[in-house]
Amino acid sequence: SIEYWEMQILQPDDTVRRNFVSINFFQGNAHGLVNIADALKDRTIGHASIASFIKLLLSPNNFKLKDTSKYPHWFFRFCTTEKSPITDLAEYLNRNLNTVNGQEYLYQPINGDTTNTKGAQKFCKKVIKDNPTKIVVFLSFGMATTSFSVVPIGNAAVFSDNLITADEIQALHRGATWEDGKEWCNMVHVTTAESGQLA
């Protein structure tokens, strides 16, 4: 289970149910590109490796994800402090992974240019509206604001080489915005840390 505390009550008691999944890629004897941060910086092998996992994640029920087809969009948060790796990865994914199992996807960076809550919400809603046939995957290294509210996002994933932190728990809740009839959201923690536990 996962608990989430915040200063304001932003959702009613009858809120979405949270399906928390932790996926661990730790290997004690691994060599080469062995972590997410390194893979983000490598525009060939690293990006291809991340893309191969994202394809599995977006494919039907590989990781016991709940059906969120009515709220199909995704929010990905990556462990980096720079904007350029996110932009570069989005470009790579839009070139090489724009269709998964016959469904079109759009990978949209959301970073320093849209960090305030209202601006980010407006931006995300517009991108979704402007691409009605595509599932939008928002990519960020931040955007853990507690009041971020975009109903069509039903899934969130955090990619980290470390134990999960409070900021990452908030980022996982980007898919938890309540609406009548929205039953489940998926929260996926992808890590290379030896343990998948909370920090």
Secondary structure, 3 states (H helix, E strand, C coil): CCCCCCCCCCCCCCCCEEEEEEEECCCCCCCCCCCHHHHHHCCCHHHHHHHHHHHHHHCCCCCCCCCCCCCCEEEEEECCCCCHHHHHHHHHHHHHCCEECCEEEEEEECCHHHCCHHHHHHHHHHHHHHCCCEEEEEEECCCCCCCCCCCCEEEEEEEECCCECHHHHHHHHHHCCCCCCCCEEEEEEEECCCCCCEC
